[in-house]
Amino acid sequence: MSKNDDPELSDDALFQPQADRVYGELLARVGEANPQPRLGPTRRVLELLGDPQRSYPIIHITGTNGKTSTSRITESILRAYGLRTGMMTSPHLVRVNERIMIDGEPITNEAFVANWDDIAPYLAMVDNELIEAGEIALTYFEALTALAFASFADAPVDVAVIEVGMGGEWDSTNVGDGQVAVFTPISLDHTARLGGTILEIAKTKSGIIKPLAHVVTAAQTPEALEVLRHAAELTESTITVQGDGFSLLSNSVAVGGQVITVKGLAGTYSDLFLPLFGDYQAQNAAVAIAAVESFLGGGTQMLVGDVLAEGIATATSPGRLQVLGVEPTVLVDAAHNPDGALALAKAVGSYFSFDEICIVLGVLDEKDGQGIVNALAPIATRFHVTKSSSSRAIEPDALAGLVSPVVGFDATIVFNEAAEAIAEAREWAAEAPKRAVLVAGSITLVGDTIALASAEGWKR
C-alpha cells in the first residue's frame, strides 16, 4: 500500500516525526506558565506574514470557566451552517494539533508542519529583534498563536473561533479583532497574573472588546458586569447579557446528555438535544447560541431550527465531564479551580446515580488546591492523590496534606504515578455496582488519563 492509499497513514505516521520536531521547537520557548503581557511581538510576526488574522472574521471568547466548551459549541453551530471553520483553544489534552482545528478536526500533521516551516523565518526575525532590544524571544504561546492565525488563512476558513489563552487585554490572541466578543462567567483564577479581585480580572478580560463589536456575556457578578458594560460603551459596542437579552429557559436530563430550551436574541429554540452533561453546559450552549445569532445576523435573525439542532447535537467537549471508560465507569473533567470543581460536583450528582466515587486528583501548584478539594469532597468516597506529567504539579504528599484533613486519612491514598492511581481506582470501582472513578483537578492529568486509556484499550 502506498502512502496515498491510506490518508491516515500519510498524515499521522509519515508526518509524525516532523510534527514532533515542530512541537519540540515550540517547547524550547518560554512556556505558558510565564506569559508575557505584551502584544507587540505577535503583532510584528503577523505583520510580516501579511496580517492573516484580517482575512476572516473572528469570534473571540474569554472568561474563567467554560471558554473551551463554549468555543466548541459555537464552532459546531457555525459548521452546521456550512461555514468552513477554524478554532483555536488551549491547552491541549493529548496532542498539540488539537489547539488548531479546521472544520472540526485537529490540523493534520502535514499542514501543521508546512505552516510552521512557512512562518519559521519570520519568527526568527522577530526573535532576533526582541533579543537585540533586550527582551525575551517569542514565547510558546505567541508562536503558536501566529501559527494558528496563519493556518486559518491557509485553509482558508470562513470564520475563526478564538479562545483566549489567559486574560484578554494582553493575551497574544488579542491581535485579532473579534466582531463578536464573548464572555463566559468570570471568577478568580490566575490571580498572580490577572489580579486578586474579580474587578481586576474583568478589566483585563474586557480588553478583547474592539470598536463596534457585538458583546455577548454570560451572567456575571455586578462588579464584572459593570466593567464589561463600561468597556462596551467606550468602544461603541452593543452588549447583551444572559438573563436579560437571552436565557436558558429549561434543561432536563436525557440519555447521553440533556434537552435544552433557549430564548435567544431573535427567537426561542425548543427541545434541543445537547450531548454534554452538566447544567453549566446548558448555560454555555445558551451563550454560544447568542454568539452565533450576533455573528450571523447581528442578533436580529432567528437561527434555522434544523441547522441549530444539528449543530448542538453534534457538539463535543473532550475532557469536560466525559465518560472515558465503562465497566467500570471512568469520568474525566478538566475542572481546575474551585468554581469549576463546584459545578462538577453538582453535575455528577444531577446527571449520574453512583453510590460511591473514587476521585483521582492532581492539581498544579499555582491553583487553589484546597478550594478544589473542599468542592469535590462531598461526592467522594475516597481520594487517590497523585500528580500529572506537568512539572508544575503539586507533589502527591503535599496534596494529600490538603485532602486528608477534609476526608480523613483512611480515605486518602497517595500515588506517585498517575497510572497506578487510575489502575487501582478502576480495580476498586469494578468490585461493586454503582461505583465510579472521577479524574479531575488538572487539565494535564485529564490529558494523561485520556492517553493512558487509549494506550491500554479501555477508552470507549
Helices and strands as residue ranges (DSSP letters): G 3-5, H 7-8, I 9-13, H 16-27, H 40-48, G 52-54, E 58-62, H 67-80, E 85-88, G 96-99, E 100-102, E 105-106, H 109-132, H 140-154, E 159-163, G 172-175, E 180-183, H 191-194, H 198-205, G 206-208, E 214-217, H 222-234, E 238-241, E 247-254, E 257-263, E 268-274, H 279-297, H 305-313, E 322-325, E 329-332, H 338-351, E 356-361, H 369-376, G 377-379, E 382-385, H 396-407, E 412-414, H 418-430, E 435-440, H 443-456
